[in-house]
Amino acid sequence: MIDWARARGGLVLEDDYDGEFRYDRKPVGAVQGLDPEHVIHIGSVSKSLSPAVRLGWMVLPERYVDAVLAAKGNGRRGRAFSTS
């Protein structure tokens, strides 16, 4: 997947679907760490807390942060960390 994304300038969307429920073995590492410029890591706490909490996150390549925040419609509010 990473090679495909690099060769085509594409993105891999990584959903950490069951990352919060791994108690019987070591967690699997995130693909996003292999190439942070071509992978968007998405997760939430909806299964471990409650869907009503509505807490989720995206780990984005820096070049997409402003566009995602603009689409969200809240400017820069909600942005916890910056790599710049």
LINBEL-V377079 format. One record per residue. N is the residue number from 1. RES is the residue in one small letter. PHI is phi in degrees with one decimal (* if undefined). PSI is psi in degrees with one decimal (* if undefined). D_CENTER is the distance of its C-alpha to the mean C-alpha in Angstrom with 2 decimals. Layout:
n=N res=RES phi=PHI psi=PSI d_center=D_CENTER
n=N res=RES phi=PHI psi=PSI d_center=D_CENTER
//
This chain:
n=1 res=m phi=* psi=-45.3 d_center=15.97
n=2 res=i phi=-63.0 psi=-44.0 d_center=15.26
n=3 res=d phi=-60.7 psi=-41.9 d_center=18.89
n=4 res=w phi=-60.2 psi=-47.8 d_center=18.77
n=5 res=a phi=-62.7 psi=-40.9 d_center=15.90
n=6 res=r phi=-65.6 psi=-45.1 d_center=17.83
n=7 res=a phi=-66.2 psi=-31.0 d_center=21.12
n=8 res=r phi=-109.7 psi=1.8 d_center=20.24
n=9 res=g phi=67.2 psi=27.3 d_center=17.87
n=10 res=g phi=-93.3 psi=-175.8 d_center=15.34
n=11 res=l phi=-127.9 psi=147.4 d_center=11.64
n=12 res=v phi=-108.8 psi=127.6 d_center=10.13
n=13 res=l phi=-97.3 psi=117.1 d_center=7.59
n=14 res=e phi=-107.0 psi=116.1 d_center=6.64
n=15 res=d phi=-100.2 psi=115.2 d_center=7.17
n=16 res=d phi=-82.0 psi=66.2 d_center=8.08
n=17 res=y phi=-58.8 psi=-48.9 d_center=11.11
n=18 res=d phi=-117.4 psi=22.5 d_center=13.72
n=19 res=g phi=-61.0 psi=-27.3 d_center=12.37
n=20 res=e phi=-84.6 psi=-0.5 d_center=14.27
n=21 res=f phi=-118.5 psi=28.3 d_center=17.45
n=22 res=r phi=-101.6 psi=92.2 d_center=18.33
n=23 res=y phi=-108.2 psi=-19.9 d_center=21.58
n=24 res=d phi=-95.3 psi=-3.2 d_center=23.93
n=25 res=r phi=-158.2 psi=169.5 d_center=22.31
n=26 res=k phi=-66.0 psi=143.4 d_center=20.00
n=27 res=p phi=-67.1 psi=150.3 d_center=16.28
n=28 res=v phi=-78.2 psi=135.4 d_center=15.00
n=29 res=g phi=-65.8 psi=152.1 d_center=13.12
n=30 res=a phi=-75.2 psi=139.8 d_center=9.62
n=31 res=v phi=-65.7 psi=-30.8 d_center=10.23
n=32 res=q phi=-54.3 psi=-33.6 d_center=7.86
n=33 res=g phi=-67.0 psi=-20.1 d_center=10.75
n=34 res=l phi=-75.9 psi=-31.9 d_center=13.22
n=35 res=d phi=-157.6 psi=84.0 d_center=12.41
n=36 res=p phi=-61.2 psi=-16.6 d_center=9.92
n=37 res=e phi=-85.4 psi=-11.4 d_center=11.74
n=38 res=h phi=-126.5 psi=7.2 d_center=11.23
n=39 res=v phi=-129.8 psi=132.9 d_center=7.86
n=40 res=i phi=-107.6 psi=121.1 d_center=4.62
n=41 res=h phi=-99.3 psi=126.7 d_center=2.33
n=42 res=i phi=-123.9 psi=136.1 d_center=3.07
n=43 res=g phi=-154.5 psi=171.7 d_center=6.03
n=44 res=s phi=-156.1 psi=173.5 d_center=9.35
n=45 res=v phi=-112.4 psi=22.3 d_center=12.81
n=46 res=s phi=-64.5 psi=-28.3 d_center=14.78
n=47 res=k phi=-86.5 psi=-33.6 d_center=16.50
n=48 res=s phi=-86.5 psi=-29.6 d_center=17.45
n=49 res=l phi=-105.2 psi=-81.7 d_center=18.57
n=50 res=s phi=-172.1 psi=143.2 d_center=19.14
n=51 res=p phi=-61.2 psi=-25.2 d_center=17.68
n=52 res=a phi=-67.4 psi=-21.8 d_center=19.89
n=53 res=v phi=-66.7 psi=-33.1 d_center=17.92
n=54 res=r phi=56.9 psi=45.6 d_center=15.18
n=55 res=l phi=-109.3 psi=118.9 d_center=12.64
n=56 res=g phi=-145.4 psi=175.2 d_center=8.94
n=57 res=w phi=-153.0 psi=160.9 d_center=5.95
n=58 res=m phi=-136.6 psi=133.1 d_center=3.21
n=59 res=v phi=-102.8 psi=109.1 d_center=3.58
n=60 res=l phi=-109.1 psi=150.7 d_center=6.03
n=61 res=p phi=-61.1 psi=141.8 d_center=9.34
n=62 res=e phi=-53.1 psi=-35.1 d_center=11.94
n=63 res=r phi=-66.2 psi=-14.2 d_center=13.91
n=64 res=y phi=-102.9 psi=-7.4 d_center=11.71
n=65 res=v phi=-59.7 psi=-51.5 d_center=11.37
n=66 res=d phi=-62.5 psi=-40.9 d_center=14.88
n=67 res=a phi=-65.0 psi=-40.5 d_center=14.81
n=68 res=v phi=-67.3 psi=-42.0 d_center=11.91
n=69 res=l phi=-65.3 psi=-37.2 d_center=13.76
n=70 res=a phi=-65.8 psi=-41.2 d_center=16.97
n=71 res=a phi=-66.0 psi=-33.2 d_center=15.96
n=72 res=k phi=-65.4 psi=-31.6 d_center=14.99
n=73 res=g phi=89.1 psi=10.0 d_center=18.52
n=74 res=n phi=-116.8 psi=21.4 d_center=18.47
n=75 res=g phi=59.8 psi=-127.6 d_center=18.74
n=76 res=r phi=-101.0 psi=3.1 d_center=17.08
n=77 res=r phi=-63.1 psi=138.9 d_center=17.41
n=78 res=g phi=93.9 psi=-7.7 d_center=14.53
n=79 res=r phi=-83.9 psi=110.5 d_center=13.06
n=80 res=a phi=-81.8 psi=-40.9 d_center=13.34
n=81 res=f phi=-133.2 psi=154.1 d_center=13.07
n=82 res=s phi=-134.1 psi=143.0 d_center=13.97
n=83 res=t phi=-92.8 psi=-4.7 d_center=14.46
n=84 res=s phi=-97.5 psi=* d_center=17.58
//
